[in-house]
Amino acid sequence: MSARTESREVRSLLETGPFAAALRAAIRARGLGLERIRYRLRDRGVPVSLATLSYWQSGRCRPERPESLAALTELEDVLDVPPGSLTRLLPPPRRRPSASLAAPRPPRQRTR
């Protein structure tokens, strides 16, 4: 794929998504491996695991926590894409059950 075609693909995906495809295209266009990206993020004080980067680009999961969203802001800079271009492709965060709802209750003791 030529650089011009690749650039057009990245621009299009940054406008329309989905997030994982846009991230993959931006990584490919930048010519950096995930390990190199991880080092650059770490040098900026933003540790992200290789598995996390891989999951984000495969669509297995997406950044949702505040720390992940901060890392995504730095990642946009590392990948040399416009600020917010990947972030805006994320759907609204999923609602997580509160701790009181998620934690199982201990069994009740029967009294006689």
N, C-alpha and C positions, 0 to 999 in steps of 0.2 A: 504494500500500500504506500502510495507516495505521501510525502509530508503534507502536501496541500490537501489531499483527500482525508488524511488522518485528522488534520486541523479542523476541517469542515465537520467531520464526524463528531469530534469532541465538542465543538460549539453547538451542534444540533442536540447532542445528548445532554449537555449542560442546560439547555433550554427546556427539554421535554422529559428527560429521565428515561428510564428509571435510575434511581440512585446508583445501584450496583454497576449498571452498564456504563454510566457516565464516569464513575470512579475508575473502572477498568480501562476505559478509553483514555482518560487523563494520565493514568500511570503509564500506559503503553506509549502515548505521545511524548511524555517526558523522558522516557528511556531509562527509567530507574527501576531496579528490582525492589521487591518488598523489604529485603534486608537493608538496602541502602536508605530507603525511605524511613525505616525504623530508626536507623542511626541518626539521620538528620533530625527527626522529631525528638529523639533523646537528647541531642545536642542543644535543642531549644528548651529543654526542661519538661518535655512532654513524653513520658514513657508510654509506648503502645506496643503490645506484643505482636509478633509476627502472625500468630494465629488470628488475632483480632483484625489486622489489616486484611488477611486472606478472607476471613468471614465477611467483612464489609464488601469486598469487591466481588465475592461470589453470590452475595445476596442472602447468605445463611443467617446473618443478623445485621443490624444497623446501629449506628451510634444513637444512644438515647440518654444516657446519664450525663450530667453536667460536665464531668471530666472528659467523656468521649466527645461531646460537642465542642469543648475547648480544643481537643486534639484535632478535630476535623477542621477547625479554623486554621490551625497551623499547617495541616496537611494541604489545604487549598493553596497556601503560600508556597510550600515545598513543590507542589505540582505546577505552580505558575498558572493557576486558573483564577478568574475574577473572584474577589472576596464574596463569600456567601453563595457562590454558584452551586456548590455541592450541598451545602446546608439547606438551601431552600427546596431541594428535591426530596427531603425527608418528610414523610407523613407526620401528622401530629403524634406525640408520644403516646404509647399505649398506657392505659390506666392500669396500675398495679394494685392488687388488693392490699388493704392496710395490714399491718403486722397482726393486729388483733383478729382479723378475719382469716389470715393465711395460716396462723399457727394452730395446730390441732389442740383441742382442749383435753385436759386429763380426764380420765373416766371418773364419774361421780361415785363417791362412797355411799353405799346403802346403809341406812341406819334402821335398826329394828325397834 
